[in-house]
């Protein structure tokens, strides 16, 4: 069931979605599943944040019951190699 968008926020929501498509955050999909979404106001009380409700997708997600490798074994695979990491600051805190 869809969560309705208040008519006063419709233009803001359309702009947000178009911006996310243009920046590559949202992309086309042929998946047979979809997630519901709704809007909440940001702290400034003017901007909106899109929130995706992924609870129905959790029901069809295949659980990975494998035991993770020991950290010592993982560290050995990085011996004499450069390691780097990156935070997703682009979309992490929309």
C-alpha positions in Angstrom: 0.0 0.0 0.0 1.4 3.4 -0.9 1.9 6.1 1.6 0.2 9.3 0.3 2.2 12.5 -0.3 0.5 15.6 1.1 -0.5 17.8 -1.9 1.5 20.8 -0.4 4.7 18.7 -0.6 4.2 17.1 -4.0 6.4 19.6 -5.9 9.2 19.3 -3.3 9.1 15.5 -3.5 9.2 15.6 -7.3 12.2 17.9 -7.2 14.0 15.6 -4.7 13.4 12.5 -6.8 14.5 14.3 -10.0 17.7 15.5 -8.3 18.5 12.0 -7.0 17.9 10.5 -10.5 20.1 13.2 -12.1 22.9 12.7 -9.6 22.9 8.9 -10.1 21.7 8.0 -6.6 18.5 6.5 -8.1 18.7 4.4 -11.2 16.4 2.3 -13.3 15.6 -1.2 -12.1 13.9 -4.3 -13.5 13.4 -5.8 -10.0 10.1 -7.5 -9.2 10.2 -5.8 -5.8 9.8 -2.2 -4.7 10.0 -0.3 -1.5 7.5 2.1 -0.1 8.7 5.5 0.9 7.4 8.5 2.7 8.7 12.0 3.6 9.6 13.5 7.0 10.7 17.1 7.6 14.4 17.8 8.2 15.5 19.7 11.3 15.1 23.0 9.4 11.3 22.3 9.2 11.4 23.3 5.5 13.3 20.6 3.7 12.1 17.1 3.3 13.9 13.8 3.7 12.8 10.7 1.8 12.6 7.6 3.9 12.4 4.1 2.3 10.5 1.4 4.2 12.4 -1.7 3.5 10.6 -4.0 5.9 8.7 -5.9 3.2 12.0 -6.6 1.4 13.4 -8.2 4.5 10.9 -11.0 4.1 12.4 -12.1 0.8 16.0 -11.4 1.6 18.2 -14.5 1.6 19.9 -14.7 4.9 23.6 -15.3 4.9 24.2 -17.7 7.7 27.9 -18.2 7.0 30.4 -17.6 9.8 32.5 -14.5 9.1 36.2 -15.2 8.7 38.5 -14.6 11.7 40.0 -11.1 11.7 43.5 -12.5 11.9 43.0 -14.4 8.6 41.6 -11.3 6.9 44.6 -9.2 8.1 47.0 -11.7 6.7 45.5 -11.3 3.2 46.4 -7.6 3.4 50.0 -8.2 4.3 52.4 -6.0 2.2 49.5 -4.3 0.5 48.0 -0.9 0.6 44.5 -0.6 2.2 42.1 2.3 2.0 38.5 2.9 2.9 36.0 5.4 2.0 32.9 6.7 3.8 29.7 7.3 1.8 29.4 11.0 2.6 27.6 11.7 -0.6 24.3 10.1 0.3 24.8 8.9 3.9 23.1 11.9 5.5 20.8 13.2 2.9 
